[in-house]
């Protein structure tokens, strides 16, 4: 008996702008299938940035493989290409329109990295936590017993009119 459906998805593609959008939609659909909707935006942003780096920088070709894997407490997203050169996070000028991709991946992910893949390629990856970090409930001051009992409502004696049934409808105490 299989207790969990497949928690792994692989897509091979040429990292061309039209294909990057398709892969982003595939990743989003897979995360919806796994009921991980809260990860869609960050995973789609991260995979878009990594595929854009392949499109702009990878040599000798733009062929790559995207893998997403749902582990116990994190989602692992990786992009494998055939270029052995490892990417670096660079300082960019404020007015620059490119060069922030890896910094954005680092900002939205729990962790990220790059590792050589044999002699002719590399794998760039990032992880996202599958569950939100536990939030400690706000500390409450200890309750002190009140010196006198506090009555929240005024005590009212009800007299039952002898001419009326005890089950008569209630009457409003508001004038008007």
N, C-alpha and C positions, 0 to 999 in steps of 0.2 A: 504494500500500500504506500502511495506517495503522500506524504503529509503536507508538502509545500509544492506549488507549481514552480516552474522554472524561474529562477531568480537571476538569470543571466541573459543578456541580449548583446549581439554582435552585429555591426553593420560595416561592410566594406564599401569604399567609395573613392572617387576622385574628388579632392577638396576644391571644388569649384563653387562660386557663390550660389548658384541655383541649387546645388546639392546640399550645401550647408543648411539652408532653410528646411529642406526635406528631413535631414537628420535631426534637427531641432524638434520638428513635429513628431518624429518617431520616438525620440527620447521622452517627450511630453506624454505621448500616448502610452508608452510602456509604464511610466510612473503612475499614470491614472489607473492602469490595469492592476498594478501592485498596491493601489490605494495609498500612494505616497504623494498626493497632490501638493502638499506643502513644500515639496522639494523641486517642483517643476521650474519655477522661475530661476532659481540659482543654478540648477543643473543645465537648463537651456542656455543661460548666459555663459557658463563655464565651457560647455562643449562648443558653442559658437566661437568663443575666443581661441580655443585650442585649434579648431579647424581653420580659422582665419590665419593663424600662424603657419599652418601647413601650406595653405594657399599662397601666402606671401613669401615664405622663406624656404620651404623644403626643396631639396635637390636630390636626386636627379628627376624625380617625378612627384606628382601630387597624390599618388595612391596612398590611402591610409585605412586604418581599421579603428572604429570606435567601439568600445566595450563598456557596458554598464553592468554592474553586479551589485545585487542587494545582499549585504552581509547581515549579521545579527543586529548591529547597532549603527551601521553606516552604509551609505551608498558610495561605491567606488566607480568613478568615471575615468576612462583612459583613452588616449589617442596614440596609436602606433603609426610611425611613418618610416620611410627608407633613408632619411637624412641622419647621419651620425652626429652632426653638430648639435650640441646641447643649448637650449635657449637660456637667456639670462634676463632677470628683471633689471631694467635700466632706468636711470633718472632721465626724465624727459622735461623739456621746457614747457612752461605753462601754456604757450600758444600751440604746441605740437598737436596734430590731429591723430597721430598714431603712437604706438609704443607703450600703451598702458594695459594691454591684454592680460599679461601674467599678473600684474598688480591687481587687476580686477578679479582674476581667478583666486588669488590669495585672499582678497577681501571678502569674497562670498563663501569661501570654503572653510572647512575645519582644518584641513591640511592639504598640501600639494607637493609635487616633486617631479623629478625627471630622472630616468635611468637609461643607460645604454641598452640596446636590444641587439645583442650580437655585435658583429663588426659593421653592419650596414643599416643601422637605424636606432631609434630611441622610442621610449614610451613616456609621454607626459600625462600625469594623472592628478586627480583631486578627489577629496572625500567630503561628504556631507553627512552630518549626524541624522539618523532616521527619527529620533525622538528629541523633542525639545529638552534642553537642560533643565533639570529639576529646579523648581523655584521654591525656596524656603518660605513657609507662611510667615507673615509679619509677626514679630514677637508681641505678645500681649502682656501688659503689666499684670502682676498677680492680683486676683480679686481679694479685696478686704471685706470682711463681714461688716455690714452696717451696724451701727450702734443701736439704732431704732429701726424697727421694721418700716419699710416704706410702702405705703399703699398707693398703687398706681391708679386705682379707680375709687371713687367715693362709695362708701357702703350705703346702700339705700334699703330701707325697710319697705316691704311691699305689703299693703293691706288689701285683702281681697274683699271687695264689695259684696255684701250679703245678697244683693239683688242680681249680681252678675255671676256667670259661670266662671270657674277657675280657668277654663279654656278659651276665654274671650280673646279676640285679637288684640295685639299691643297697640297702644296709642302713642303718637308722637309727642315728645316733650317740648318740641320746638313750636313757639307761638307763630301763628300766621297762617 
